[in-house]
Amino acid sequence: MSRPLAEYFSSVDSADAHSYGFGHIRDFLTFPYEALSHDWVITNPPFRLAEEFVNRAMTVARSGVAILARTVFLESVGRYETIFKTNPPTVFAQFSERVPMVKGRVDQKASTATGYAWFVWQKSEAVGSPRLTWVPPCRKVLERPRDYL
């Protein structure tokens, strides 16, 4: 995600738990980021830690948070109580085509039955009902050979 974002924004502060050739190696949950120190936090967190990532990202981000997660992230009484009940995403953008990922990365040759979506919180908008939208089929148009490691 960091490389395409860097094509559009003047500054991208990127970090991951492993080296993917871009950004720092650090743990987002424990690194001492200052509150409201980044405009946006955009991430594809490990699914088992996605709830913690959302909570931490909401502290770090000034303008908003975008989490790429499995669609089933919507499900869970626990997440409903700790996130969605009082702070639902502003936008829920479901991918209309499958996004095959292997170890957290998109894979050109893989296939999957898992659905993914963007969960987006825009802090400037009042808490209300999330807008549901779909990401139309776009892989063939947007993906480039250099997108794959």
Number of C-alpha atoms within 10 A of each C-alpha: 13 14 14 9 13 13 10 9 8 7 9 16 11 19 18 17 10 12 11 11 10 14 15 14 14 14 12 18 14 8 9 9 15 10 13 15 12 17 12 20 25 21 22 17 18 14 15 9 10 19 18 16 21 23 14 18 25 21 18 21 21 18 16 23 27 23 22 20 21 18 17 12 17 14 9 10 11 10 14 15 11 12 16 15 11 11 17 17 25 23 18 22 20 21 18 15 14 16 21 18 16 12 7 12 14 17 15 16 7 10 13 10 8 12 16 21 25 24 25 22 24 18 17 10 10 9 14 11 11 17 11 12 14 13 13 11 12 11 12 7 7 8 12 10 7 7 14 10 9
